[in-house]
Amino acid sequence: MNNLLGTFGKAEDLHFSSKLELAYESALMIQGLELEYFNDRPVRTDIDLGLPKTTQAQIIRRFRSALANCRQIVASIEAQRSELDSQELRQLQLIESVTRRYGNGDSQGILRRPEALPRSLLGVFDRVRNELNPEAEASLVAGFRRRRDSTLVSLRILLLLILVPLLLQQVSRTFLVAPIIDRLAPKVQFLSYTKPQLQDIAVSKLRLYKEELEFDALLAGSEALSLDEIRLKLSERADQLKDDADSESTTAIKNVISDLIGLLGFIFVCFWGREDLMVLRGFFDESVYGLSDSAKAFVIILFTDMFVGFHSHEGWTVLLQSIASHLGLPSEENFIMLFIATFPVILATIFKYWIFRYLNRVSPSSVATLRNMNGGG
C-alpha cells in the first residue's frame, strides 16, 4: 500500500483545497441561516428572532465564525485565482457573493454605499490585467499541475475505497474465516444449525423430488415404486438436502464475518484519507456541475425514478431479498413491504429538500430545466 501511495504522491496544496471547501461550507451555512431565520434576507444581529437568548446567541456566533472563514479565504485567494478549476471558481463566486452582502464591517452594516462602477465591469479590468501579467503563464501551469494532482489523488482514494474492502473481504473469507468456520462447525452447534427458512426450502425440494419420482415412473410406463423404495430414495435425498442446508448456513456466517472485516477496511481508509476524501468530493462536484443543465436534469430524473419512482418497487424487493439471502436472514414479506412503503418516501423528501436548499442556489438553471423536463412539477 505504501508503494501504491508513493506512486501518485500527495498534492502539494491539499491544505488550500480544504480551506476553500471549508469556506464554501461556511457560505452555504450562512445562506441556510438567512433562509431559516431571516426570510432569505441578510443576517441581522440587532433584531429579536423570538427565540431564547442562548439559541439566538449561538446562531450569531455560528454566523460570525462562518463569515470570518469566508473573508479569510477571499483575502488569500486573489493570487491563486487563475489556478482554480471551474468548480472551484463557482465555489469562490458563491463565497464572494456572501462576503459582499455584508461588506467589510459587522452584519449590521448591510446598507453600504454603492460602488462607483459595477463589480462585473471591474472584473473585466482585473481579468485583462491578470492576462497581461508576466507571471500569468507560470500561474496557469501551476494551476494545471494542481488540478492534475487533485485528479490523481481522487483516483487513488477512489480505488482504495473500492479495492481495499473488496480484497479484505475476499482474502479474509478464503484464507481466514472459511477454514476457521469449517473447523468449528462440527463442534459448535450454532454454526451448523440449519436456519428455519433453509429447512422450509429443503422440505419444498423434498416434496418436489417425490413428485418427480412418481412422474418419471408414469412416463416410463413402469410399475409405481413401492413404499419402501420411495422411502429409501427420499431418505437419501433428505440427507443430501440436509448437508446443503448446513453448508448454506455456514456460508451465511462466513459472509457476515468477512463483510464486517471489509467494512472495517473501508472505515480505516476513510479515517486515514480524510483530506483525500475532501479532494474526491471536489472532483465529483466538478464532474457533476460541469455537465450542461439538461444533462444534470436527465441524471437527476434517472436516479430519482430508479430509486423512488413508480417502478422502484421491484428493484427494492430484489435488492432486499438478495441481501437477506447473502446474510442468511429470512426474507420476510411484511418487512420488505414496510421498508418499501417508508424508505423511498423518506429518500424522496431528502432529495427534494436538497434541491430546495442546495441545488436551487448553486445551479438555479438546472432546477428550472428539471421542472420543465418533469412536466412542470
C-alpha positions in Angstrom: 0.0 0.0 0.0 2.9 2.4 0.7 4.3 1.8 -2.7 0.9 2.5 -4.3 0.5 5.7 -2.3 4.0 6.8 -3.2 3.4 6.3 -6.9 0.9 9.0 -7.2 2.2 11.3 -4.5 0.4 13.8 -2.3 -0.9 17.0 -3.8 1.2 19.9 -2.6 -1.7 22.3 -1.9 -4.3 20.0 -0.3 -4.4 22.4 2.5 -5.6 25.1 0.1 -8.3 22.9 -1.3 -9.5 22.0 2.2 -9.6 25.7 3.2 -11.7 26.5 0.1 -14.1 23.7 0.8 -14.5 24.8 4.4 -15.2 28.4 3.3 -17.7 27.1 0.8 -19.5 25.1 3.5 -19.5 28.3 5.7 -21.1 30.3 2.9 -23.8 27.6 2.4 -24.4 27.7 6.2 -24.8 31.5 6.1 -27.4 31.1 3.3 -29.1 28.4 5.4 -29.3 30.8 8.4 -30.7 33.5 6.2 -33.4 31.3 4.7 -34.4 29.7 8.0 -34.4 32.6 10.4 -34.4 35.8 8.3 -36.8 35.1 5.5 -34.0 34.8 2.9 -32.6 38.2 3.9 -29.2 39.2 5.3 -28.5 38.2 8.9 -29.1 41.0 11.4 -27.7 41.0 14.9 -29.9 43.9 16.1 -33.3 42.2 15.8 -35.2 39.8 18.0 -36.0 36.5 16.4 -38.4 35.4 19.1 -36.0 32.6 20.2 -34.4 32.0 23.6 -31.4 34.2 24.1 -29.0 31.3 24.2 -30.3 30.0 20.9 -30.1 33.4 19.2 -26.6 34.0 20.6 -25.5 30.6 19.2 -26.9 31.5 15.8 -25.0 34.8 15.8 -21.8 33.0 16.9 -22.1 30.5 14.1 -22.8 33.3 11.6 -19.8 35.4 12.6 -17.4 32.4 12.6 -18.6 31.3 9.1 -18.3 34.9 7.8 -14.8 35.1 9.2 -13.9 31.9 7.3 -15.3 33.3 4.1 -13.5 36.6 4.4 -10.2 34.9 5.2 -10.3 32.7 2.1 -11.4 35.6 -0.2 -8.5 37.7 1.1 -5.9 34.9 0.4 -7.2 33.6 -2.9 -6.6 36.5 -5.2 -3.1 35.4 -6.1 -4.2 31.9 -7.0 -7.4 32.7 -8.8 -6.1 31.7 -12.2 -5.1 28.3 -10.8 -8.7 27.4 -9.9 -10.8 25.0 -12.0 -14.4 25.7 -13.0 -15.9 24.1 -9.9 -13.6 25.9 -7.5 -14.4 29.2 -9.3 -18.1 28.6 -8.7 -17.4 27.9 -5.1 -15.3 31.1 -4.8 -18.1 33.1 -6.6 -20.6 31.9 -4.0 -18.2 32.8 -1.2 -17.6 36.3 -2.6 -21.3 36.9 -3.0 -21.9 36.1 0.6 -19.0 38.4 1.8 -20.1 41.2 -0.5 -23.5 41.1 1.1 -22.1 42.0 4.5 -19.4 44.4 3.4 -16.2 44.8 5.5 -17.9 45.5 8.8 -20.3 43.7 11.1 -23.5 42.2 9.9 -25.4 45.3 11.0 -23.7 47.3 8.2 -25.6 45.7 5.4 -26.6 49.1 4.0 -23.4 50.3 2.4 -22.5 53.0 -0.1 -22.9 51.8 -3.7 -19.8 51.3 -5.7 -18.8 53.9 -8.4 -18.6 51.2 -11.1 -20.4 47.8 -11.4 -18.4 45.0 -10.0 -18.8 43.0 -13.2 -17.1 45.8 -15.1 -14.3 45.9 -12.6 -13.9 42.2 -13.0 -13.3 42.7 -16.7 -10.4 45.0 -16.0 -9.0 42.6 -13.4 -9.2 39.7 -15.9 -7.3 41.8 -18.6 -4.7 42.8 -16.0 -4.2 39.2 -15.0 -3.8 38.1 -18.6 -1.2 40.7 -19.2 0.7 39.8 -16.1 4.2 38.4 -16.9 3.6 35.6 -14.4 0.3 34.6 -15.8 1.7 31.7 -17.8 3.5 30.3 -14.8 0.4 30.7 -12.7 -1.6 28.9 -15.4 0.9 26.0 -15.5 0.8 25.8 -11.7 -3.0 25.6 -11.8 -2.9 22.8 -14.3 -0.4 20.9 -12.2 -2.6 21.4 -9.1 -5.7 20.1 -10.9 -3.7 17.1 -12.2 -2.5 16.3 -8.7 -6.1 16.6 -7.4 -7.3 14.2 -10.1 -4.6 11.7 -9.2 -5.4 12.0 -5.5 -9.1 11.5 -6.3 -8.5 8.4 -8.4 -6.2 7.0 -5.8 -8.6 7.3 -2.9 -11.5 6.1 -5.0 -9.5 2.9 -6.0 -8.6 2.4 -2.3 -12.2 2.8 -1.2 -13.2 0.1 -3.7 -10.3 -2.3 -3.7 -9.2 -2.4 0.0 -12.7 -3.5 1.3 -13.2 -5.9 -1.6 -9.7 -7.5 -1.2 -10.0 -7.7 2.5 -13.4 -9.4 2.3 -12.3 -12.0 -0.3 -8.9 -12.7 1.2 -10.2 -13.0 4.8 -13.0 -15.2 3.7 -10.8 -17.6 1.8 -7.8 -17.9 4.0 -9.0 -17.0 7.5 -12.8 -17.1 8.1 -13.7 -20.1 6.0 -11.1 -22.5 7.4 -12.0 -21.5 11.0 -15.7 -21.9 10.5 -15.3 -25.2 8.7 -13.2 -26.5 11.6 -15.5 -25.3 14.3 -18.8 -26.1 12.6 -18.9 -29.8 13.6 -18.2 -28.9 17.3 -20.3 -25.7 17.7 -24.0 -26.4 17.2 -24.8 -22.8 16.5 -22.6 -22.7 13.4 -24.1 -25.9 11.9 -27.6 -25.2 13.0 -29.9 -25.1 10.0 -32.0 -21.9 9.8 -35.8 -22.3 9.7 -36.1 -20.7 6.2 -33.5 -23.2 4.9 -35.5 -26.1 6.4 -38.6 -24.8 4.6 -36.7 -24.7 1.3 -35.4 -28.2 1.9 -38.9 -29.6 2.6 -40.2 -28.0 -0.6 -37.4 -29.5 -2.6 -38.0 -33.0 -1.0 -41.8 -32.8 -1.8 -40.9 -31.8 -5.4 -38.5 -34.7 -5.6 -41.2 -37.2 -4.6 -43.5 -35.9 -7.3 -40.7 -36.2 -9.8 -40.2 -39.8 -8.9 -43.9 -40.5 -9.5 -43.9 -38.6 -12.7 -40.8 -40.4 -14.1 -42.4 -43.7 -13.3 -45.6 -42.8 -15.2 -43.6 -41.6 -18.2 -41.5 -44.8 -18.3 -44.7 -46.9 -18.1 -43.2 -49.0 -15.4 -44.8 -50.0 -12.2 -45.0 -47.5 -9.4 -42.3 -47.6 -6.8 -43.1 -49.4 -3.7 -43.4 -47.6 -0.4 -40.1 -48.9 0.8 -38.3 -47.8 -2.4 -39.8 -44.3 -2.2 -38.9 -44.1 1.5 -35.3 -45.1 0.7 -34.9 -42.6 -2.1 -36.4 -39.8 0.0 -34.1 -40.6 2.8 -31.1 -40.3 0.6 -32.4 -37.1 -0.9 -33.2 -35.7 2.6 -29.6 -36.4 3.8 -28.3 -34.5 0.7 -30.6 -31.6 1.3 -29.6 -31.5 5.0 -26.0 -31.2 4.0 -26.8 -28.5 1.5 -28.8 -26.5 4.2 -25.9 -26.9 6.7 -23.5 -25.6 4.1 -25.6 -22.6 3.2 -26.0 -21.8 6.9 -22.2 -21.8 7.5 -21.8 -19.9 4.2 -24.0 -17.1 5.6 -21.9 -16.9 8.7 -18.8 -16.7 6.6 -20.3 -13.9 4.6 -21.3 -11.9 7.7 -17.8 -12.1 9.3 -16.0 -11.3 6.1 -18.3 -8.4 5.3 -17.6 -7.0 8.7 -13.8 -7.2 8.0 -14.3 -5.5 4.7 -16.4 -2.7 6.5 -13.5 -2.2 8.9 -11.2 -1.8 6.0 -13.5 0.8 4.4 -13.7 2.7 7.7 -9.9 2.6 8.0 -9.4 4.0 4.5 -12.0 6.8 5.2 -10.3 7.7 8.5 -6.8 7.6 7.0 -7.6 9.6 3.9 -9.8 12.3 5.3 -8.1 15.0 3.3 -8.1 12.9 0.2 -11.9 12.5 0.6 -12.4 16.2 0.5 -10.4 16.3 -2.7 -12.5 13.5 -4.1 -15.7 15.4 -3.2 -14.4 18.4 -5.1 -13.6 16.1 -8.1 -17.2 14.7 -8.1 -18.6 18.2 -7.7 -16.6 19.4 -10.7 -17.7 16.4 -12.8 -21.4 16.8 -11.9 -21.6 20.6 -12.1 -19.6 20.6 -15.3 -22.5 19.0 -17.1 -25.0 21.0 -19.0 -28.3 21.9 -17.4 -30.2 19.4 -19.5 -27.6 16.7 -18.6 -28.0 17.4 -14.9 -31.7 17.3 -15.1 -31.5 14.0 -17.0 -29.2 12.4 -14.4 -31.4 13.6 -11.6 -34.6 12.3 -13.2 -32.9 9.0 -13.9 -31.8 8.4 -10.4 -34.9 9.6 -8.7 -37.1 7.4 -10.9 -34.8 4.5 -10.3 -34.8 4.7 -6.5 -38.0 6.5 -5.6 -40.1 6.2 -8.7 -43.2 4.2 -9.5 -41.2 1.2 -10.8 -38.6 1.1 -8.0 -40.8 -1.4 -6.0 -39.5 -4.4 -7.9 -35.9 -3.2 -7.7 -36.0 -2.7 -3.9 -37.6 -6.1 -3.5 -34.9 -7.9 -5.4 -32.2 -6.0 -3.6 -33.6 -6.8 -0.1 -34.1 -10.4 -1.0 -30.5 -10.7 -2.3 -29.1 -9.1 0.9 -31.2 -11.4 3.1 -30.0 -14.4 1.2 -26.4 -13.3 1.4 -26.6 -12.8 5.2 -28.7 -15.9 5.8 -31.7 -13.9 7.1 -35.4 -14.8 6.4 -36.9 -12.9 3.6 -40.0 -11.5 5.4 -42.5 -10.1 3.0 -44.0 -7.8 5.7 -40.7 -6.2 6.4 -40.0 -5.7 2.7 -43.4 -4.1 2.2 -42.9 -1.8 5.2 -39.4 -0.8 4.0 -40.6 0.0 0.5 -43.6 2.0 1.9 -41.3 4.2 4.1 -37.7 4.4 2.9 -38.3 5.6 -0.7 -40.6 8.3 0.7 -38.0 9.5 3.2 -35.4 9.4 0.4 -37.6 11.4 -1.9 -38.2 14.0 0.8 -34.5 14.4 1.5 -33.8 14.7 -2.2 -36.4 17.4 -2.7 -35.1 19.3 0.4 -31.6 19.1 -1.2 -32.9 20.6 -4.4 -34.6 23.4 -2.5 -31.7 24.2 -0.1 -28.6 23.5 -2.2 -29.1 22.9 -5.9 -31.6 25.9 -6.2 -28.8 28.2 -5.0 -25.8 26.6 -6.7 -27.4 26.0 -10.1 -30.9 27.5 -10.4 -30.9 27.0 -14.2 -30.6 23.2 -13.6 -33.7 23.3 -11.3 -35.7 25.2 -14.0 -34.7 22.7 -16.6 -35.5 19.8 -14.2 -39.0 21.3 -13.7 -39.6 21.6 -17.4 -38.4 18.1 -18.2 -40.5 16.7 -15.3 -43.7 18.2 -16.7 -43.5 21.5 -14.7 -43.9 19.7 -11.3 
